[in-house]
Amino acid sequence: MTLGPLMIDLTGTSLSAEERTLLAHPLVGGVILFTRNYEDPPQLTALVKSIHALRSPRLLVAVDHEGGRVQRFRTGFSVLPAARRIGRQFDLEAREGLALAREMGWLMAAELTACGIDLSFAPCVDIDYGVSFITDRAFHGRPEVVSQLAGAYMHGMREAGMAATAKHFPGHGAVTADSHAQLPVDRRELADLEADLMPYRRLIANGLPAVMVGHLLFPAVDASPASFSPRWIGEVLRGTFGFQGAVFADDLSMGGAVAYGGVLERATRALAAGCDMLPVCNDRTAVEQLLAGLKVTPAPASAVRLARLHVREQPDVQALRASSRWREAQTLLAACAAAPRLELDPAKP
Protein backbone atom coordinates (compact mmCIF):
# COMPACT_ATOMS: atom_id res chain seq x y z
CA MET A 1 0.00 0.00 0.00
CA THR A 2 1.36 3.44 -0.94
CA LEU A 3 0.90 6.60 1.09
CA GLY A 4 -2.35 8.35 0.29
CA PRO A 5 -2.76 12.12 -0.07
CA LEU A 6 -4.64 12.89 3.17
CA MET A 7 -3.06 13.89 6.47
CA ILE A 8 -5.53 13.72 9.34
CA ASP A 9 -5.53 14.46 13.06
CA LEU A 10 -6.31 12.52 16.26
CA THR A 11 -8.53 13.30 19.23
CA GLY A 12 -6.37 12.21 22.15
CA THR A 13 -3.10 10.80 23.46
CA SER A 14 -3.59 7.27 22.10
CA LEU A 15 -5.26 5.71 19.09
CA SER A 16 -8.93 4.85 19.34
CA ALA A 17 -10.40 1.87 17.48
CA GLU A 18 -12.15 4.29 15.12
CA GLU A 19 -8.88 6.08 14.37
CA ARG A 20 -7.09 2.82 13.64
CA THR A 21 -9.76 2.13 11.02
CA LEU A 22 -9.43 5.62 9.52
CA LEU A 23 -5.63 5.39 9.34
CA ALA A 24 -5.84 2.06 7.53
CA HIS A 25 -7.72 3.70 4.63
CA PRO A 26 -5.56 3.86 1.46
CA LEU A 27 -6.33 7.57 0.98
CA VAL A 28 -4.56 8.40 4.25
CA GLY A 29 -0.83 9.03 4.13
CA GLY A 30 -0.09 10.90 7.32
CA VAL A 31 -1.06 12.13 10.76
CA ILE A 32 -0.64 15.63 12.16
CA LEU A 33 -0.35 15.98 15.94
CA PHE A 34 -1.44 18.81 18.22
CA THR A 35 -0.97 19.74 21.88
CA ARG A 36 -4.01 17.64 22.80
CA ASN A 37 -2.10 14.56 21.63
CA TYR A 38 0.80 15.14 24.03
CA GLU A 39 1.52 14.35 27.66
CA ASP A 40 5.26 13.70 27.82
CA PRO A 41 8.03 12.22 25.63
CA PRO A 42 7.41 8.55 26.59
CA GLN A 43 3.69 8.86 25.77
CA LEU A 44 4.48 10.65 22.49
CA THR A 45 7.01 8.00 21.51
CA ALA A 46 4.47 5.24 22.19
CA LEU A 47 1.79 7.05 20.18
CA VAL A 48 4.06 7.54 17.19
CA LYS A 49 5.17 3.90 17.32
CA SER A 50 1.55 2.77 17.30
CA ILE A 51 0.85 4.94 14.24
CA HIS A 52 3.93 3.73 12.40
CA ALA A 53 3.04 0.09 13.13
CA LEU A 54 -0.27 0.32 11.28
CA ARG A 55 1.01 0.47 7.71
CA SER A 56 3.91 -0.30 5.41
CA PRO A 57 5.27 2.02 4.23
CA ARG A 58 4.53 3.68 7.54
CA LEU A 59 2.37 6.77 7.76
CA LEU A 60 4.13 10.11 8.02
CA VAL A 61 3.75 11.77 11.42
CA ALA A 62 4.02 15.55 11.46
CA VAL A 63 3.63 18.52 13.79
CA ASP A 64 3.90 22.32 13.72
CA HIS A 65 6.85 22.90 16.05
CA GLU A 66 8.64 26.05 14.86
CA GLY A 67 9.37 27.55 18.26
CA GLY A 68 8.02 30.72 19.79
CA ARG A 69 4.22 30.75 19.83
CA VAL A 70 4.00 27.80 17.43
CA GLN A 71 5.35 24.88 19.44
CA ARG A 72 2.91 22.05 20.17
CA PHE A 73 4.99 20.17 22.75
CA ARG A 74 6.59 22.08 25.64
CA THR A 75 6.89 20.18 28.93
CA GLY A 76 9.72 17.70 28.38
CA PHE A 77 10.94 19.58 25.28
CA SER A 78 13.29 22.51 24.92
CA VAL A 79 11.33 25.77 24.69
CA LEU A 80 12.55 27.12 21.37
CA PRO A 81 12.90 30.79 20.40
CA ALA A 82 10.75 32.42 17.78
CA ALA A 83 12.41 32.90 14.41
CA ARG A 84 12.54 36.67 14.93
CA ARG A 85 14.86 36.17 17.92
CA ILE A 86 17.27 34.37 15.61
CA GLY A 87 17.03 37.23 13.14
CA ARG A 88 17.89 39.75 15.86
CA GLN A 89 20.98 37.73 16.69
CA PHE A 90 21.97 37.91 13.04
CA ASP A 91 21.66 41.70 13.15
CA LEU A 92 24.05 41.82 16.11
CA GLU A 93 26.54 39.36 14.64
CA ALA A 94 25.83 37.54 11.39
CA ARG A 95 27.94 34.47 12.17
CA GLU A 96 26.30 34.06 15.57
CA GLY A 97 22.86 34.37 14.00
CA LEU A 98 23.62 31.71 11.41
CA ALA A 99 25.06 29.40 14.07
CA LEU A 100 21.99 29.92 16.24
CA ALA A 101 19.68 29.14 13.31
CA ARG A 102 21.54 25.93 12.54
CA GLU A 103 21.60 24.74 16.15
CA MET A 104 17.95 25.58 16.81
CA GLY A 105 16.98 23.74 13.62
CA TRP A 106 19.02 20.77 14.82
CA LEU A 107 17.64 20.88 18.37
CA MET A 108 14.03 21.14 17.25
CA ALA A 109 14.41 18.25 14.83
CA ALA A 110 16.56 16.09 17.10
CA GLU A 111 14.06 16.20 19.96
CA LEU A 112 11.17 15.33 17.67
CA THR A 113 12.96 12.55 15.79
CA ALA A 114 13.99 11.05 19.14
CA CYS A 115 10.26 10.43 19.65
CA GLY A 116 9.89 9.05 16.12
CA ILE A 117 8.22 12.08 14.50
CA ASP A 118 9.00 12.45 10.81
CA LEU A 119 8.24 16.10 10.08
CA SER A 120 7.98 19.50 11.65
CA PHE A 121 6.48 22.01 9.24
CA ALA A 122 9.38 24.44 9.42
CA PRO A 123 11.01 26.79 8.67
CA CYS A 124 8.64 29.67 8.01
CA VAL A 125 10.30 31.74 5.28
CA ASP A 126 7.74 34.53 4.99
CA ILE A 127 9.27 38.02 4.84
CA ASP A 128 8.44 40.27 7.79
CA TYR A 129 6.97 43.38 6.20
CA GLY A 130 5.40 44.38 9.51
CA VAL A 131 1.79 43.85 8.40
CA SER A 132 1.10 40.08 8.50
CA PHE A 133 -0.19 37.96 11.38
CA ILE A 134 3.02 35.93 10.92
CA THR A 135 4.91 38.59 12.99
CA ASP A 136 7.67 36.91 15.05
CA ARG A 137 7.39 33.64 13.14
CA ALA A 138 9.40 35.35 10.38
CA PHE A 139 13.18 35.47 10.63
CA HIS A 140 13.61 38.96 9.22
CA GLY A 141 12.35 41.70 6.95
CA ARG A 142 15.19 41.33 4.45
CA PRO A 143 14.85 38.47 1.96
CA GLU A 144 18.60 37.88 1.79
CA VAL A 145 18.75 37.39 5.57
CA VAL A 146 15.69 35.13 5.56
CA SER A 147 17.33 33.02 2.86
CA GLN A 148 20.57 32.66 4.83
CA LEU A 149 18.92 31.89 8.17
CA ALA A 150 16.39 29.48 6.67
CA GLY A 151 19.23 27.71 4.86
CA ALA A 152 21.17 27.31 8.11
CA TYR A 153 18.03 26.11 9.89
CA MET A 154 17.35 23.58 7.13
CA HIS A 155 20.89 22.22 7.37
CA GLY A 156 20.52 21.83 11.14
CA MET A 157 17.31 19.86 10.62
CA ARG A 158 19.05 17.71 8.02
CA GLU A 159 21.85 16.92 10.48
CA ALA A 160 19.19 15.65 12.89
CA GLY A 161 17.69 13.45 10.16
CA MET A 162 14.57 15.51 9.43
CA ALA A 163 13.43 17.00 6.12
CA ALA A 164 12.63 20.72 6.13
CA THR A 165 9.32 22.12 4.86
CA ALA A 166 9.46 25.77 3.80
CA LYS A 167 6.22 27.73 4.18
CA HIS A 168 3.94 29.51 3.25
CA PHE A 169 4.55 29.56 -0.51
CA PRO A 170 4.48 31.96 -2.35
CA GLY A 171 4.68 34.26 0.70
CA HIS A 172 2.40 35.37 3.52
CA GLY A 173 4.35 38.40 4.69
CA ALA A 174 2.70 41.22 2.72
CA VAL A 175 -0.97 40.57 3.51
CA THR A 176 -2.88 41.59 6.63
CA ALA A 177 -5.60 38.92 6.56
CA ASP A 178 -5.05 35.70 8.53
CA SER A 179 -5.61 32.70 6.26
CA HIS A 180 -6.87 30.70 9.26
CA ALA A 181 -9.98 32.90 9.13
CA GLN A 182 -10.22 34.33 5.60
CA LEU A 183 -8.52 34.34 2.22
CA PRO A 184 -5.69 36.92 2.04
CA VAL A 185 -5.38 38.78 -1.27
CA ASP A 186 -2.06 40.13 -2.55
CA ARG A 187 -2.49 42.27 -5.68
CA ARG A 188 1.16 42.45 -6.74
CA GLU A 189 2.33 41.22 -10.11
CA LEU A 190 4.57 38.15 -10.30
CA ALA A 191 7.58 40.35 -11.13
CA ASP A 192 7.02 42.24 -7.86
CA LEU A 193 7.19 39.08 -5.76
CA GLU A 194 10.88 38.32 -6.25
CA ALA A 195 11.74 39.25 -2.65
CA ASP A 196 9.14 36.82 -1.26
CA LEU A 197 10.26 34.06 -3.62
CA MET A 198 14.00 34.46 -3.03
CA PRO A 199 14.14 32.09 -0.01
CA TYR A 200 12.45 29.34 -2.02
CA ARG A 201 14.89 29.74 -4.90
CA ARG A 202 17.85 29.54 -2.51
CA LEU A 203 16.54 26.61 -0.48
CA ILE A 204 15.52 24.62 -3.56
CA ALA A 205 19.02 25.09 -4.97
CA ASN A 206 20.28 23.53 -1.73
CA GLY A 207 18.02 20.49 -1.80
CA LEU A 208 14.83 21.62 -0.04
CA PRO A 209 12.73 18.45 0.50
CA ALA A 210 9.23 19.94 0.95
CA VAL A 211 7.12 23.07 0.57
CA MET A 212 3.80 24.03 2.15
CA VAL A 213 1.59 26.14 -0.11
CA GLY A 214 -0.58 28.76 1.55
CA HIS A 215 -4.20 29.67 0.97
CA LEU A 216 -3.25 32.99 -0.64
CA LEU A 217 -4.76 34.69 -3.67
CA PHE A 218 -2.60 36.63 -6.13
CA PRO A 219 -5.19 37.72 -8.72
CA ALA A 220 -2.58 39.28 -11.01
CA VAL A 221 -0.93 35.83 -11.28
CA ASP A 222 -3.87 33.40 -11.15
CA ALA A 223 -7.58 33.46 -10.37
CA SER A 224 -7.20 30.53 -7.94
CA PRO A 225 -5.49 30.61 -4.54
CA ALA A 226 -1.93 29.27 -4.62
CA SER A 227 -2.97 26.03 -2.91
CA PHE A 228 -5.41 25.30 -5.77
CA SER A 229 -3.29 26.77 -8.57
CA PRO A 230 -1.55 24.76 -11.32
CA ARG A 231 0.12 28.04 -12.28
CA TRP A 232 1.80 28.49 -8.91
CA ILE A 233 2.59 24.83 -8.20
CA GLY A 234 3.14 23.39 -11.67
CA GLU A 235 4.54 26.32 -13.62
CA VAL A 236 6.34 28.44 -11.01
CA LEU A 237 7.36 26.05 -8.23
CA ARG A 238 8.07 22.91 -10.25
CA GLY A 239 8.73 24.51 -13.63
CA THR A 240 10.59 27.79 -13.11
CA PHE A 241 12.19 26.85 -9.78
CA GLY A 242 12.79 23.19 -10.65
CA PHE A 243 11.43 21.93 -7.32
CA GLN A 244 11.33 18.13 -7.12
CA GLY A 245 10.28 17.64 -3.50
CA ALA A 246 6.90 17.11 -1.84
CA VAL A 247 4.17 19.77 -1.87
CA PHE A 248 1.81 20.09 1.08
CA ALA A 249 -1.28 22.26 1.00
CA ASP A 250 -2.00 24.22 4.13
CA ASP A 251 -4.87 22.83 6.21
CA LEU A 252 -7.94 22.45 3.98
CA SER A 253 -10.19 23.32 6.93
CA MET A 254 -8.82 26.85 7.20
CA GLY A 255 -11.00 29.85 6.46
CA GLY A 256 -8.82 30.77 3.50
CA ALA A 257 -9.87 27.55 1.75
CA VAL A 258 -13.50 26.99 2.70
CA ALA A 259 -14.87 29.59 0.27
CA TYR A 260 -13.82 27.34 -2.61
CA GLY A 261 -16.49 24.68 -2.36
CA GLY A 262 -17.05 21.69 -0.12
CA VAL A 263 -14.15 19.68 1.19
CA LEU A 264 -14.34 17.21 -1.72
CA GLU A 265 -14.03 20.03 -4.23
CA ARG A 266 -11.20 21.64 -2.27
CA ALA A 267 -9.25 18.38 -2.09
CA THR A 268 -9.83 17.60 -5.76
CA ARG A 269 -8.65 21.06 -6.81
CA ALA A 270 -5.56 20.94 -4.61
CA LEU A 271 -4.52 17.54 -5.93
CA ALA A 272 -5.16 18.58 -9.53
CA ALA A 273 -3.00 21.65 -8.95
CA GLY A 274 -0.07 19.45 -7.94
CA CYS A 275 -0.23 19.04 -4.16
CA ASP A 276 1.05 15.72 -2.86
CA MET A 277 -0.54 15.78 0.60
CA LEU A 278 -3.51 17.58 2.10
CA PRO A 279 -3.80 18.15 5.86
CA VAL A 280 -7.40 18.20 7.10
CA CYS A 281 -7.47 19.29 10.73
CA ASN A 282 -10.07 19.57 13.48
CA ASP A 283 -12.92 18.41 11.27
CA ARG A 284 -13.60 14.67 11.53
CA THR A 285 -16.77 15.00 9.45
CA ALA A 286 -14.73 16.42 6.57
CA VAL A 287 -12.26 13.54 6.87
CA GLU A 288 -15.08 11.00 6.70
CA GLN A 289 -16.53 12.75 3.65
CA LEU A 290 -13.17 12.62 1.90
CA LEU A 291 -12.58 8.96 2.68
CA ALA A 292 -16.03 8.10 1.38
CA GLY A 293 -16.10 10.33 -1.69
CA LEU A 294 -12.64 11.34 -2.92
CA LYS A 295 -11.94 9.51 -6.16
CA VAL A 296 -8.22 9.62 -6.75
CA THR A 297 -5.38 7.19 -7.24
CA PRO A 298 -2.13 8.45 -5.69
CA ALA A 299 0.42 9.15 -8.42
CA PRO A 300 3.56 6.98 -8.15
CA ALA A 301 5.81 10.05 -8.26
CA SER A 302 3.86 11.62 -5.42
CA ALA A 303 4.16 8.48 -3.32
CA VAL A 304 7.93 8.46 -3.86
CA ARG A 305 8.27 12.12 -2.87
CA LEU A 306 6.35 11.48 0.35
CA ALA A 307 8.23 8.29 1.20
CA ARG A 308 11.50 10.23 1.09
CA LEU A 309 10.31 12.30 4.05
CA HIS A 310 10.42 9.43 6.54
CA VAL A 311 12.90 10.08 9.31
CA ARG A 312 15.73 7.63 9.63
CA GLU A 313 16.22 5.85 12.96
CA GLN A 314 17.65 8.32 15.47
CA PRO A 315 18.90 8.20 19.08
CA ASP A 316 16.12 7.95 21.66
CA VAL A 317 15.37 10.74 24.12
CA GLN A 318 17.74 9.46 26.79
CA ALA A 319 20.64 9.06 24.37
CA LEU A 320 19.97 12.45 22.83
CA ARG A 321 20.08 14.23 26.18
CA ALA A 322 23.33 12.49 27.03
CA SER A 323 24.99 13.79 23.86
CA SER A 324 27.46 16.66 23.91
CA ARG A 325 25.66 18.49 21.10
CA TRP A 326 22.35 18.51 22.99
CA ARG A 327 24.07 19.89 26.10
CA GLU A 328 25.83 22.54 24.04
CA ALA A 329 22.51 23.45 22.42
CA GLN A 330 21.00 23.94 25.88
CA THR A 331 23.75 26.40 26.75
CA LEU A 332 23.10 28.28 23.54
CA LEU A 333 19.36 28.20 24.20
CA ALA A 334 19.81 29.65 27.68
CA ALA A 335 21.87 32.50 26.26
CA CYS A 336 19.24 33.01 23.58
CA ALA A 337 16.48 33.24 26.19
CA ALA A 338 18.27 36.15 27.86
CA ALA A 339 17.72 39.67 26.56
CA PRO A 340 19.84 40.36 23.46
CA ARG A 341 22.85 42.50 24.22
CA LEU A 342 22.80 46.11 23.11
CA GLU A 343 25.62 47.51 21.04
CA LEU A 344 25.56 51.26 20.86
CA ASP A 345 27.51 52.97 18.10
CA PRO A 346 29.33 55.96 19.70
CA ALA A 347 29.59 57.59 16.28
CA LYS A 348 25.83 57.96 16.14
CA PRO A 349 23.94 60.64 18.12
Backbone torsions as a table, in degrees:
resi	resn	phi	psi	omega
1	MET	NA	130.5	177.7
2	THR	-86.9	169.2	177.1
3	LEU	-76.4	129.5	177.6
4	GLY	-80.8	177.6	-172.8
5	PRO	-90.9	1.3	-177.0
6	LEU	-103.6	137.2	174.2
7	MET	-117.6	118.5	-172.7
8	ILE	-119.2	168.6	-176.9
9	ASP	-109.1	175.1	-178.6
10	LEU	-122.9	160.0	-176.2
11	THR	-89.3	-28.8	-172.3
12	GLY	-142.0	-155.7	-172.9
13	THR	-94.5	-0.5	173.6
14	SER	-147.0	164.2	-177.5
15	LEU	-77.4	131.9	171.6
16	SER	-85.6	166.4	177.5
17	ALA	-61.3	-39.9	178.7
18	GLU	-62.3	-41.2	-178.6
19	GLU	-69.0	-34.2	175.6
20	ARG	-61.3	-38.4	178.0
21	THR	-67.5	-44.1	179.0
22	LEU	-60.8	-44.5	-175.7
23	LEU	-71.1	-17.1	177.0
24	ALA	-81.3	-10.3	-177.5
25	HIS	-68.5	136.5	-176.6
26	PRO	-64.0	-17.6	177.4
27	LEU	-78.7	-13.0	-179.8
28	VAL	-88.8	136.2	177.9
29	GLY	-127.6	-8.9	-176.6
30	GLY	-163.5	169.4	179.0
31	VAL	-130.5	136.2	173.8
32	ILE	-112.3	131.1	-175.8
33	LEU	-101.6	153.2	178.4
34	PHE	-129.6	177.7	-179.7
35	THR	-58.0	-34.2	-179.5
36	ARG	-64.4	-15.9	-179.5
37	ASN	-93.2	7.5	-170.8
38	TYR	-125.0	134.7	169.9
39	GLU	-117.7	-53.6	-179.4
40	ASP	-162.2	170.0	-177.0
41	PRO	-57.2	-41.6	178.5
42	PRO	-61.6	-42.0	178.0
43	GLN	-63.8	-42.3	-179.5
44	LEU	-63.5	-43.1	179.2
45	THR	-60.2	-42.9	179.5
46	ALA	-65.7	-40.0	179.2
47	LEU	-63.5	-46.6	-178.7
48	VAL	-64.2	-40.3	177.4
49	LYS	-60.3	-40.6	-179.3
50	SER	-67.5	-33.6	176.1
51	ILE	-69.5	-46.7	-178.3
52	HIS	-63.7	-28.2	-176.5
53	ALA	-75.6	-11.7	-174.1
54	LEU	-74.9	-30.5	-169.3
55	ARG	-139.7	159.8	170.0
56	SER	-138.7	120.4	-1.2
57	PRO	-64.1	153.3	-174.0
58	ARG	-69.0	152.4	177.5
59	LEU	-65.6	144.4	172.8
60	LEU	-73.0	138.5	175.8
61	VAL	-117.8	124.5	-173.1
62	ALA	-129.8	165.7	178.4
63	VAL	-157.8	153.6	169.1
64	ASP	-91.4	111.3	-171.1
65	HIS	-145.3	56.1	-175.4
66	GLU	-72.5	-33.1	-166.4
67	GLY	108.5	169.3	-175.3
68	GLY	67.3	-136.0	-177.0
69	ARG	-79.0	-7.9	177.5
70	VAL	-113.4	81.7	176.7
71	GLN	-146.6	108.4	-171.7
72	ARG	-72.2	-33.2	-176.1
73	PHE	-114.1	127.3	-177.0
74	ARG	-123.7	-63.1	179.3
75	THR	-59.7	122.9	-177.2
76	GLY	91.5	-6.5	175.2
77	PHE	-119.9	156.0	172.3
78	SER	-65.5	135.9	177.2
79	VAL	-85.1	109.2	-169.6
80	LEU	-87.1	149.9	178.4
81	PRO	-75.2	155.7	171.3
82	ALA	-67.7	155.8	-178.9
83	ALA	-58.1	-35.3	-178.3
84	ARG	-60.5	-35.2	178.1
85	ARG	-61.8	-36.6	177.6
86	ILE	-67.7	-40.2	177.2
87	GLY	-62.4	-37.9	177.7
88	ARG	-65.2	-36.0	176.8
89	GLN	-64.5	-38.2	177.1
90	PHE	-61.1	-40.0	-179.6
91	ASP	-64.9	-32.8	178.2
92	LEU	-75.7	-42.1	-179.5
93	GLU	-158.0	111.0	-172.0
94	ALA	-57.9	-44.0	-178.3
95	ARG	-64.1	-38.7	178.3
96	GLU	-66.4	-39.4	178.2
97	GLY	-63.2	-43.1	178.8
98	LEU	-66.2	-39.9	177.7
99	ALA	-64.8	-40.1	178.4
100	LEU	-64.5	-43.0	178.6
101	ALA	-59.5	-45.3	-178.6
102	ARG	-64.3	-43.9	-177.2
103	GLU	-71.8	-35.4	177.4
104	MET	-70.7	-35.4	173.1
105	GLY	-62.1	-42.3	178.3
106	TRP	-65.4	-47.0	-176.3
107	LEU	-62.8	-47.2	178.3
108	MET	-55.8	-50.6	-176.4
109	ALA	-69.4	-39.4	-177.8
110	ALA	-63.7	-41.0	-179.1
111	GLU	-69.5	-34.9	177.8
112	LEU	-73.4	-44.4	-179.3
113	THR	-66.7	-26.3	176.3
114	ALA	-63.9	-23.5	175.9
115	CYS	-96.9	2.9	176.7
116	GLY	94.2	-1.4	-177.2
117	ILE	-70.9	137.8	-176.1
118	ASP	-84.3	-41.1	-169.2
119	LEU	-137.1	138.7	159.7
120	SER	-115.3	130.6	-177.8
121	PHE	-76.0	82.8	-177.3
122	ALA	-155.5	154.5	8.3
123	PRO	-92.1	159.3	170.0
124	CYS	-81.4	122.7	-176.6
125	VAL	-115.2	21.4	174.5
126	ASP	-65.6	146.4	179.1
127	ILE	-85.3	134.8	-179.5
128	ASP	-84.6	93.8	176.1
129	TYR	-88.6	-0.8	178.3
130	GLY	83.6	11.8	-178.1
131	VAL	-123.0	-21.4	-171.8
132	SER	-86.3	156.4	173.8
133	PHE	-66.0	-13.3	179.5
134	ILE	-59.4	-39.7	178.5
135	THR	39.7	-114.1	-171.6
136	ASP	-76.3	1.9	172.9
137	ARG	-76.9	-15.1	178.5
138	ALA	-88.7	142.0	179.0
139	PHE	-67.2	-39.3	-167.6
140	HIS	-168.7	170.2	175.8
141	GLY	-95.8	-5.3	178.7
142	ARG	-106.4	123.9	-176.1
143	PRO	-58.2	-36.8	179.5
144	GLU	-62.4	-41.0	179.7
145	VAL	-69.5	-42.8	176.8
146	VAL	-57.3	-43.3	-180.0
147	SER	-61.0	-44.9	-179.1
148	GLN	-66.4	-47.3	-177.2
149	LEU	-68.0	-41.2	177.8
150	ALA	-64.2	-36.6	176.5
151	GLY	-63.4	-43.3	177.9
152	ALA	-64.2	-42.1	179.4
153	TYR	-62.1	-43.3	178.4
154	MET	-61.3	-42.1	179.4
155	HIS	-65.7	-37.5	175.6
156	GLY	-62.3	-43.2	176.3
157	MET	-60.3	-42.6	-179.5
158	ARG	-61.6	-39.2	178.7
159	GLU	-64.8	-25.5	176.8
160	ALA	-89.1	-1.2	177.1
161	GLY	91.9	12.4	-177.7
162	MET	-113.5	140.9	176.2
163	ALA	-80.7	137.1	177.8
164	ALA	-83.1	150.5	174.8
165	THR	-127.9	107.8	-179.4
166	ALA	-80.6	138.9	-177.5
167	LYS	-148.2	157.5	4.2
168	HIS	-113.6	102.6	-176.3
169	PHE	-62.7	138.1	2.1
170	PRO	-82.9	-10.3	178.8
171	GLY	151.4	125.3	-175.0
172	HIS	-103.1	1.6	-167.9
173	GLY	-76.9	-19.9	-171.9
174	ALA	-104.9	9.8	-179.7
175	VAL	-118.7	145.6	-177.3
176	THR	-87.1	-29.3	-176.6
177	ALA	-69.0	144.9	177.3
178	ASP	-92.8	118.3	-176.0
179	SER	-67.8	-11.5	172.5
180	HIS	-66.0	-28.0	-174.7
181	ALA	-110.8	-32.9	-177.4
182	GLN	-153.8	169.1	-177.7
183	LEU	-84.3	115.2	175.8
184	PRO	-73.1	144.0	-179.9
185	VAL	-121.7	125.1	177.6
186	ASP	-116.9	117.3	-171.4
187	ARG	-93.2	10.7	179.0
188	ARG	-72.2	153.2	173.3
189	GLU	-75.1	160.8	179.7
190	LEU	-57.1	-39.8	-178.8
191	ALA	-63.7	-22.2	-178.8
192	ASP	-89.5	1.1	-176.3
193	LEU	-102.7	10.5	-175.9
194	GLU	-58.7	-37.1	179.8
195	ALA	-63.1	-43.3	-179.9
196	ASP	-66.8	-33.0	-176.1
197	LEU	-85.9	-15.9	-177.4
198	MET	-53.4	-47.3	179.9
199	PRO	-58.2	-36.5	179.1
200	TYR	-66.3	-44.1	177.5
201	ARG	-56.8	-47.0	-176.5
202	ARG	-66.9	-44.9	-178.0
203	LEU	-68.2	-40.2	178.0
204	ILE	-61.5	-40.0	177.8
205	ALA	-63.4	-20.2	179.4
206	ASN	-107.7	21.7	170.8
207	GLY	86.8	31.9	178.4
208	LEU	-56.1	126.3	-176.3
209	PRO	-82.7	-27.5	-173.4
210	ALA	-152.7	154.2	177.9
211	VAL	-133.6	141.0	170.2
212	MET	-107.2	126.4	-178.0
213	VAL	-94.7	131.5	-177.2
214	GLY	-85.0	161.8	172.1
215	HIS	-85.2	84.4	-173.7
216	LEU	-136.1	133.9	-179.0
217	LEU	-106.5	126.7	175.1
218	PHE	-119.5	83.2	-170.8
219	PRO	-60.6	-23.7	177.9
220	ALA	-75.0	-14.3	-179.5
221	VAL	-104.9	-44.2	-178.9
222	ASP	-158.2	150.5	-179.7
223	ALA	-77.9	-12.6	179.2
224	SER	-103.5	148.5	172.8
225	PRO	-57.0	155.0	-175.9
226	ALA	-54.7	-38.3	-177.9
227	SER	-67.0	-17.7	178.7
228	PHE	-116.1	19.4	-167.9
229	SER	-112.2	111.3	172.0
230	PRO	-61.3	-27.5	178.5
231	ARG	-64.3	-50.5	-178.1
232	TRP	-69.0	-45.9	-173.7
233	ILE	-82.0	-48.8	-176.4
234	GLY	-77.8	-48.2	-174.7
235	GLU	-81.8	-49.6	-174.9
236	VAL	-81.2	-59.7	-173.7
237	LEU	-66.5	-52.1	-177.1
238	ARG	-85.0	-36.1	-177.9
239	GLY	-79.9	-70.3	-176.1
240	THR	-63.3	-44.5	-176.3
241	PHE	-86.5	-15.3	179.1
242	GLY	69.8	28.1	-177.9
243	PHE	-72.6	130.7	-177.6
244	GLN	-118.1	4.8	-178.6
245	GLY	-87.0	-165.7	-176.9
246	ALA	-86.0	144.0	178.3
247	VAL	-114.5	120.4	173.6
248	PHE	-102.1	138.3	165.0
249	ALA	-79.8	154.8	167.8
250	ASP	-68.6	167.0	-175.3
251	ASP	-49.3	123.0	-178.6
252	LEU	-70.0	-10.0	178.2
253	SER	-89.2	-2.6	-177.9
254	MET	-70.6	154.6	-179.0
255	GLY	-59.9	-29.0	179.6
256	GLY	-68.8	-13.9	-178.8
257	ALA	-107.3	-26.6	-167.5
258	VAL	-69.5	-16.9	178.6
259	ALA	-72.9	-8.4	-174.8
260	TYR	-104.5	50.1	174.3
261	GLY	92.5	179.2	176.4
262	GLY	-68.2	172.8	-173.8
263	VAL	-64.0	-31.3	177.3
264	LEU	-65.3	-42.2	178.6
265	GLU	-66.6	-42.2	179.1
266	ARG	-60.2	-46.8	-179.2
267	ALA	-64.3	-42.4	179.7
268	THR	-62.3	-43.1	-179.7
269	ARG	-66.3	-41.3	-179.3
270	ALA	-65.6	-40.9	178.4
271	LEU	-68.2	-40.5	178.7
272	ALA	-65.0	-29.7	178.9
273	ALA	-74.0	-19.2	177.8
274	GLY	122.1	6.4	176.3
275	CYS	-70.5	143.6	177.6
276	ASP	-93.2	-33.2	-177.1
277	MET	-143.3	142.5	-173.7
278	LEU	-124.0	105.1	172.4
279	PRO	-68.9	136.7	175.1
280	VAL	-131.0	107.2	-167.8
281	CYS	-115.6	144.2	171.1
282	ASN	58.1	33.8	178.8
283	ASP	-154.0	81.6	-176.8
284	ARG	-65.5	-32.5	177.8
285	THR	-61.6	-42.2	178.7
286	ALA	-63.9	-39.2	177.6
287	VAL	-61.0	-46.1	-179.4
288	GLU	-63.3	-37.9	177.3
289	GLN	-63.9	-40.4	180.0
290	LEU	-67.4	-43.1	-179.2
291	LEU	-66.0	-29.3	179.9
292	ALA	-85.0	-29.8	-169.2
293	GLY	-121.5	-12.5	-177.7
294	LEU	-75.2	120.7	-178.3
295	LYS	-106.5	95.1	-178.6
296	VAL	-154.0	143.3	173.2
297	THR	-108.7	119.8	-178.2
298	PRO	-55.1	130.9	179.4
299	ALA	-69.3	139.5	179.6
300	PRO	-55.3	-40.6	-179.7
301	ALA	-64.3	-37.2	178.0
302	SER	-65.1	-43.3	179.2
303	ALA	-61.2	-38.9	178.5
304	VAL	-65.8	-44.1	179.6
305	ARG	-60.0	-40.6	-179.7
306	LEU	-70.9	-40.5	-179.2
307	ALA	-61.8	-28.7	179.2
308	ARG	-68.1	-13.3	-176.6
309	LEU	-87.5	-5.5	178.7
310	HIS	-62.8	135.2	177.5
311	VAL	-73.6	142.0	173.6
312	ARG	-76.0	162.4	179.5
313	GLU	-60.0	132.0	-176.2
314	GLN	-126.1	165.7	175.7
315	PRO	-57.4	146.7	177.7
316	ASP	-75.7	178.3	-173.8
317	VAL	-59.2	-44.1	-178.4
318	GLN	-63.5	-45.0	179.4
319	ALA	-66.0	-38.6	178.5
320	LEU	-61.0	-47.3	-177.2
321	ARG	-69.3	-17.7	176.6
322	ALA	-86.4	-8.5	-175.8
323	SER	-78.9	151.0	-179.7
324	SER	-66.8	-34.9	-177.8
325	ARG	-68.1	-38.3	178.2
326	TRP	-63.8	-42.5	179.5
327	ARG	-64.7	-40.2	177.4
328	GLU	-65.0	-37.4	178.4
329	ALA	-64.8	-34.6	177.7
330	GLN	-66.0	-37.6	176.5
331	THR	-64.1	-43.9	178.3
332	LEU	-64.8	-38.6	179.7
333	LEU	-65.3	-41.0	178.8
334	ALA	-62.8	-41.0	177.7
335	ALA	-66.5	-35.7	-179.9
336	CYS	-67.7	-34.1	-178.6
337	ALA	-70.5	-23.0	177.4
338	ALA	-73.1	162.2	179.0
339	ALA	-62.6	136.1	178.2
340	PRO	-59.7	142.4	179.0
341	ARG	-67.9	152.3	177.1
342	LEU	-102.1	135.2	176.9
343	GLU	-123.5	105.2	-178.6
344	LEU	-89.4	135.0	178.8
345	ASP	-90.5	109.2	-177.5
346	PRO	-63.1	-16.6	-179.9
347	ALA	-77.8	-13.9	-177.7
348	LYS	-101.5	143.6	-179.9
349	PRO	-67.8	NA	NA
